[in-house]
Amino acid sequence: MKALKWWLAVLSVAALPVHAADFKLGYINVERIYREAGASIAIYKRLDKEFADRREDMKKMEARAKELETLLGKNSLPQEDRKRYEREYASLDRDYRAKSREIAEDYNQRRNEEFAGVTERANRLVKEIAAREQYDLILQDAVYINPKFDLTPQVLKELDK
């Protein structure tokens, strides 16, 4: 879908008359906005706090798994203890994988929820900039853009107001 949008944008630019010197093009790096905007940084900090306890639980599980690996690596371990540790390790591994997926899914969902507002505000600002400065086309995805067309710093500045 992104490729189709990109090609349509390229075709629309290519269809412009060569003498259209007043054509104004801009570019927005959305990933950079998500990384650098003050609101984005605040979201990441908030999410880190929100998920800190769950990540700490995961670290405890990792530590216990390492302990079990060390115990299982000993040749002098009685067979009964070895089987018990192997069962515990298998159970721990299963729980760890399930919790890891759950945390990743929950984190992505929360991040998407939080960034919906940033995206909406950034899009509104881009439209305002486009209208105010009379841009004909503003792209979000491209393989290469000359830095002179990059409006990202301007959008970041206005987002942080």
Backbone as CSV, one residue per row, in Angstrom:
resi,resn,N_x,N_y,N_z,CA_x,CA_y,CA_z,C_x,C_y,C_z
1,MET,0.826,-1.196,0.000,0.000,0.000,0.000,0.868,1.258,0.000
2,LYS,1.951,1.236,0.817,2.840,2.391,0.867,3.503,2.602,-0.486
3,ALA,3.871,1.486,-1.129,4.524,1.579,-2.440,3.581,2.228,-3.452
4,LEU,2.304,1.865,-3.387,1.330,2.444,-4.299,1.192,3.945,-4.069
5,LYS,1.118,4.356,-2.816,1.036,5.784,-2.507,2.265,6.522,-3.025
6,TRP,3.425,5.889,-2.827,4.670,6.514,-3.263,4.669,6.678,-4.778
7,TRP,4.287,5.625,-5.492,4.271,5.710,-6.962,3.257,6.751,-7.448
8,LEU,2.124,6.829,-6.796,1.141,7.845,-7.183,1.706,9.244,-6.976
9,ALA,2.433,9.428,-5.869,3.057,10.730,-5.620,4.106,11.030,-6.679
10,VAL,4.921,10.045,-7.016,5.952,10.237,-8.037,5.320,10.566,-9.381
11,LEU,4.268,9.823,-9.715,3.593,10.074,-10.994,2.961,11.462,-11.030
12,SER,2.408,11.887,-9.899,1.796,13.219,-9.888,2.851,14.301,-10.032
13,VAL,4.026,14.091,-9.446,5.118,15.051,-9.598,5.615,15.026,-11.034
14,ALA,5.749,13.825,-11.602,6.240,13.689,-12.970,5.271,14.304,-13.973
15,ALA,3.988,14.323,-13.639,2.993,14.865,-14.554,2.979,16.392,-14.582
16,LEU,3.671,17.022,-13.655,3.705,18.476,-13.619,4.534,19.001,-14.787
17,PRO,4.173,20.114,-15.322,4.975,20.700,-16.392,6.379,21.029,-15.873
18,VAL,7.367,20.865,-16.721,8.754,21.108,-16.345,8.965,22.561,-15.939
19,HIS,8.228,23.456,-16.490,8.404,24.871,-16.193,7.664,25.325,-14.927
20,ALA,7.160,24.389,-14.163,6.431,24.744,-12.944,7.426,25.037,-11.823
21,ALA,8.121,26.131,-11.931,9.151,26.511,-10.958,8.558,26.860,-9.604
22,ASP,7.285,27.140,-9.549,6.668,27.510,-8.282,6.123,26.303,-7.525
23,PHE,6.359,25.105,-8.035,5.925,23.886,-7.344,6.735,23.725,-6.075
24,LYS,6.053,23.516,-4.958,6.732,23.437,-3.671,6.525,22.043,-3.077
25,LEU,7.638,21.371,-2.811,7.645,19.997,-2.319,8.237,19.954,-0.920
26,GLY,7.672,19.116,-0.063,8.195,18.927,1.284,8.182,17.467,1.660
27,TYR,8.899,17.140,2.716,9.010,15.767,3.185,8.977,15.755,4.710
28,ILE,8.311,14.742,5.281,8.236,14.571,6.720,8.751,13.168,7.056
29,ASN,9.703,13.080,7.988,10.216,11.804,8.463,9.438,11.435,9.728
30,VAL,8.438,10.594,9.573,7.551,10.239,10.675,8.305,9.505,11.782
31,GLU,9.201,8.615,11.393,9.976,7.886,12.402,10.787,8.837,13.275
32,ARG,11.332,9.859,12.665,12.101,10.840,13.434,11.197,11.591,14.407
33,ILE,10.008,11.904,13.977,9.047,12.576,14.860,8.725,11.671,16.049
34,TYR,8.513,10.378,15.771,8.223,9.430,16.848,9.403,9.269,17.803
35,ARG,10.609,9.485,17.318,11.802,9.360,18.161,12.130,10.630,18.920
36,GLU,11.957,11.792,18.293,12.527,13.026,18.828,11.547,14.036,19.418
37,ALA,10.296,13.952,19.077,9.337,14.931,19.599,9.243,14.804,21.117
38,GLY,9.101,15.910,21.779,8.985,15.905,23.237,7.844,15.021,23.716
39,ALA,6.719,15.081,23.020,5.571,14.250,23.390,5.905,12.765,23.233
40,SER,6.669,12.436,22.206,7.061,11.043,21.966,7.985,10.542,23.067
41,ILE,8.938,11.355,23.436,9.868,10.985,24.501,9.110,10.765,25.808
42,ALA,8.148,11.628,26.077,7.330,11.486,27.283,6.515,10.190,27.241
43,ILE,6.017,9.835,26.073,5.253,8.591,25.928,6.147,7.393,26.244
44,TYR,7.347,7.375,25.676,8.255,6.255,25.934,8.605,6.149,27.418
45,LYS,8.816,7.272,28.069,9.115,7.248,29.507,7.919,6.710,30.298
46,ARG,6.725,7.151,29.922,5.515,6.696,30.592,5.323,5.184,30.396
47,LEU,5.553,4.721,29.180,5.414,3.289,28.903,6.474,2.470,29.640
48,ASP,7.686,3.009,29.729,8.737,2.307,30.461,8.334,2.125,31.919
49,LYS,7.766,3.163,32.524,7.307,3.065,33.912,6.149,2.062,34.030
50,GLU,5.229,2.140,33.077,4.053,1.274,33.109,4.439,-0.209,33.006
51,PHE,5.468,-0.505,32.232,5.855,-1.893,31.994,7.056,-2.332,32.834
52,ALA,7.540,-1.479,33.709,8.736,-1.780,34.498,8.565,-3.021,35.374
53,ASP,7.436,-3.141,36.054,7.223,-4.290,36.939,7.214,-5.597,36.147
54,ARG,6.560,-5.578,35.011,6.486,-6.791,34.198,7.866,-7.155,33.641
55,ARG,8.634,-6.154,33.266,9.990,-6.429,32.771,10.871,-6.950,33.902
56,GLU,10.669,-6.446,35.092,11.429,-6.925,36.249,11.102,-8.389,36.523
57,ASP,9.836,-8.757,36.402,9.448,-10.165,36.557,10.149,-11.039,35.520
58,MET,10.262,-10.520,34.314,10.945,-11.272,33.249,12.425,-11.456,33.594
59,LYS,13.033,-10.434,34.156,14.447,-10.536,34.552,14.631,-11.590,35.652
60,LYS,13.678,-11.656,36.566,13.747,-12.671,37.616,13.636,-14.068,37.018
61,MET,12.767,-14.216,36.048,12.623,-15.510,35.378,13.929,-15.875,34.658
62,GLU,14.545,-14.888,34.022,15.823,-15.130,33.331,16.893,-15.564,34.327
63,ALA,16.935,-14.906,35.480,17.934,-15.243,36.503,17.715,-16.672,37.009
64,ARG,16.456,-17.026,37.233,16.166,-18.391,37.698,16.543,-19.411,36.619
65,ALA,16.306,-19.102,35.377,16.667,-20.010,34.289,18.187,-20.217,34.248
66,LYS,18.941,-19.168,34.466,20.410,-19.282,34.494,20.861,-20.151,35.665
67,GLU,20.206,-19.971,36.813,20.521,-20.813,37.972,20.280,-22.282,37.645
68,LEU,19.137,-22.546,37.016,18.806,-23.925,36.670,19.788,-24.494,35.642
69,GLU,20.188,-23.676,34.689,21.175,-24.134,33.697,22.481,-24.509,34.388
70,THR,22.881,-23.699,35.348,24.116,-23.986,36.090,23.972,-25.292,36.858
71,LEU,22.846,-25.461,37.537,22.606,-26.694,38.293,22.584,-27.913,37.372
72,LEU,21.928,-27.775,36.236,21.833,-28.896,35.296,23.173,-29.206,34.630
73,GLY,24.063,-28.240,34.651,25.389,-28.446,34.065,26.313,-29.253,34.955
74,LYS,25.925,-29.455,36.180,26.751,-30.226,37.117,26.543,-31.723,36.877
75,ASN,27.637,-32.440,36.766,27.573,-33.893,36.548,27.212,-34.653,37.816
76,SER,27.479,-34.063,38.961,27.258,-34.756,40.233,25.823,-34.627,40.749
77,LEU,24.942,-34.060,39.962,23.555,-33.840,40.389,22.796,-35.170,40.410
78,PRO,22.134,-35.483,41.526,21.349,-36.725,41.594,20.247,-36.736,40.515
79,GLN,19.948,-37.909,39.994,18.981,-38.060,38.898,17.615,-37.466,39.258
80,GLU,17.171,-37.678,40.486,15.877,-37.159,40.918,15.851,-35.621,40.856
81,ASP,16.905,-34.974,41.341,17.004,-33.511,41.294,17.102,-33.013,39.854
82,ARG,17.871,-33.746,39.036,18.031,-33.362,37.629,16.667,-33.315,36.927
83,LYS,15.850,-34.343,37.124,14.520,-34.393,36.488,13.643,-33.248,36.992
84,ARG,13.708,-32.966,38.271,12.903,-31.875,38.847,13.336,-30.530,38.255
85,TYR,14.647,-30.314,38.164,15.171,-29.062,37.588,14.845,-28.950,36.094
86,GLU,14.888,-30.051,35.399,14.554,-30.042,33.970,13.086,-29.677,33.757
87,ARG,12.212,-30.244,34.593,10.783,-29.909,34.510,10.554,-28.434,34.835
88,GLU,11.219,-27.974,35.889,11.083,-26.561,36.258,11.590,-25.652,35.139
89,TYR,12.721,-26.044,34.558,13.301,-25.243,33.464,12.358,-25.206,32.261
90,ALA,11.794,-26.348,31.890,10.864,-26.413,30.751,9.624,-25.560,31.017
91,SER,9.115,-25.644,32.241,7.942,-24.847,32.612,8.272,-23.357,32.603
92,LEU,9.422,-23.018,33.137,9.871,-21.628,33.176,10.054,-21.082,31.755
93,ASP,10.643,-21.890,30.887,10.848,-21.486,29.499,9.508,-21.223,28.806
94,ARG,8.547,-22.112,29.013,7.216,-21.956,28.424,6.546,-20.678,28.933
95,ASP,6.602,-20.464,30.261,6.003,-19.267,30.857,6.694,-17.993,30.361
96,TYR,8.006,-18.065,30.272,8.784,-16.900,29.826,8.378,-16.504,28.402
97,ARG,8.306,-17.481,27.522,7.926,-17.195,26.128,6.518,-16.606,26.040
98,ALA,5.586,-17.180,26.790,4.204,-16.688,26.776,4.127,-15.260,27.320
99,LYS,4.789,-15.016,28.434,4.760,-13.675,29.036,5.471,-12.662,28.149
100,SER,6.532,-13.096,27.511,7.271,-12.213,26.613,6.380,-11.763,25.450
101,ARG,5.666,-12.712,24.853,4.729,-12.359,23.767,3.631,-11.429,24.276
102,GLU,3.098,-11.745,25.440,2.023,-10.939,26.027,2.485,-9.509,26.286
103,ILE,3.662,-9.369,26.858,4.192,-8.028,27.133,4.409,-7.270,25.827
104,ALA,4.972,-7.933,24.838,5.226,-7.275,23.553,3.913,-6.801,22.915
105,GLU,2.906,-7.667,22.953,1.602,-7.292,22.389,0.977,-6.134,23.155
106,ASP,1.004,-6.208,24.477,0.434,-5.144,25.306,1.183,-3.830,25.098
107,TYR,2.512,-3.925,25.046,3.328,-2.722,24.846,3.006,-2.079,23.498
108,ASN,2.946,-2.885,22.451,2.641,-2.346,21.122,1.248,-1.714,21.076
109,GLN,0.293,-2.359,21.722,-1.062,-1.797,21.759,-1.070,-0.458,22.484
110,ARG,-0.433,-0.396,23.643,-0.386,0.859,24.412,0.368,1.941,23.646
111,ARG,1.489,1.554,23.013,2.267,2.526,22.230,1.405,3.086,21.096
112,ASN,0.694,2.226,20.404,-0.178,2.687,19.318,-1.266,3.616,19.835
113,GLU,-1.844,3.271,20.986,-2.866,4.137,21.584,-2.287,5.511,21.908
114,GLU,-1.126,5.514,22.537,-0.494,6.770,22.941,-0.075,7.606,21.735
115,PHE,0.462,6.951,20.716,0.972,7.692,19.564,-0.132,8.155,18.618
116,ALA,-1.342,7.664,18.791,-2.443,8.116,17.941,-2.614,9.630,18.077
117,GLY,-2.495,10.135,19.289,-2.622,11.577,19.514,-1.480,12.361,18.892
118,VAL,-0.261,11.833,19.002,0.896,12.508,18.407,0.745,12.531,16.884
119,THR,0.330,11.404,16.325,0.147,11.313,14.872,-0.912,12.300,14.395
120,GLU,-2.017,12.345,15.120,-3.098,13.265,14.751,-2.617,14.721,14.799
121,ARG,-1.915,15.062,15.863,-1.417,16.433,16.009,-0.373,16.758,14.946
122,ALA,0.531,15.822,14.680,1.561,16.038,13.654,0.919,16.223,12.285
123,ASN,-0.066,15.405,11.962,-0.750,15.546,10.673,-1.447,16.900,10.560
124,ARG,-2.068,17.333,11.644,-2.729,18.645,11.646,-1.698,19.759,11.421
125,LEU,-0.548,19.645,12.086,0.510,20.653,11.917,1.063,20.652,10.500
126,VAL,1.240,19.475,9.920,1.739,19.389,8.548,0.765,20.076,7.595
127,LYS,-0.521,19.845,7.802,-1.534,20.497,6.957,-1.511,22.012,7.146
128,GLU,-1.321,22.454,8.393,-1.231,23.889,8.650,-0.002,24.491,7.974
129,ILE,1.124,23.819,8.075,2.353,24.286,7.428,2.164,24.321,5.919
130,ALA,1.549,23.269,5.378,1.314,23.194,3.932,0.446,24.358,3.456
131,ALA,-0.595,24.658,4.201,-1.483,25.759,3.819,-0.785,27.106,3.990
132,ARG,-0.137,27.284,5.122,0.515,28.557,5.437,1.645,28.878,4.457
133,GLU,2.443,27.858,4.112,3.605,28.089,3.262,3.389,27.656,1.817
134,GLN,2.152,27.331,1.499,1.711,27.013,0.141,2.501,25.873,-0.509
135,TYR,2.547,24.747,0.190,3.166,23.542,-0.367,2.170,22.868,-1.298
136,ASP,2.684,22.304,-2.376,1.849,21.568,-3.318,1.797,20.082,-2.973
137,LEU,2.876,19.575,-2.403,2.950,18.155,-2.081,3.911,17.959,-0.901
138,ILE,3.451,17.171,0.088,4.310,16.803,1.213,4.265,15.281,1.316
139,LEU,5.437,14.661,1.237,5.562,13.206,1.284,5.956,12.755,2.680
140,GLN,5.579,11.513,3.013,5.996,10.931,4.282,6.981,9.793,4.084
141,ASP,6.890,9.061,3.001,7.770,7.924,2.759,8.478,8.110,1.434
142,ALA,9.765,7.927,1.453,10.550,8.024,0.225,11.885,7.323,0.446
143,VAL,12.476,6.854,-0.623,13.776,6.212,-0.545,14.850,7.256,-0.294
144,TYR,14.764,8.372,-0.994,15.732,9.446,-0.804,15.028,10.777,-0.988
145,ILE,15.346,11.706,-0.125,14.848,13.076,-0.236,16.019,14.005,0.046
146,ASN,16.176,14.994,-0.783,17.197,16.011,-0.562,16.842,16.731,0.747
147,PRO,17.800,16.907,1.638,17.520,17.545,2.937,16.849,18.921,2.834
148,LYS,17.014,19.605,1.715,16.384,20.927,1.600,14.857,20.831,1.594
149,PHE,14.305,19.639,1.343,12.852,19.456,1.334,12.308,18.946,2.671
150,ASP,13.203,18.662,3.615,12.808,18.052,4.885,12.158,19.073,5.815
151,LEU,10.898,18.856,6.095,10.135,19.732,7.002,10.094,19.183,8.424
152,THR,10.735,18.037,8.643,10.679,17.389,9.952,11.131,18.308,11.086
153,PRO,12.260,19.021,10.946,12.661,19.914,12.053,11.596,20.969,12.377
154,GLN,10.951,21.482,11.366,9.905,22.493,11.581,8.714,21.874,12.306
155,VAL,8.326,20.667,11.911,7.197,19.996,12.567,7.556,19.665,14.012
156,LEU,8.791,19.180,14.242,9.233,18.897,15.611,9.185,20.145,16.477
157,LYS,9.633,21.256,15.923,9.639,22.512,16.665,8.212,22.927,17.045
158,GLU,7.297,22.803,16.096,5.905,23.189,16.374,5.209,22.194,17.295
159,LEU,5.575,20.917,17.202,5.000,19.916,18.111,5.406,20.199,19.552
160,ASP,6.626,20.677,19.731,7.146,20.892,21.076,6.730,22.234,21.681
161,LYS,5.952,23.018,20.958,5.476,24.289,21.509,4.471,24.058,22.606
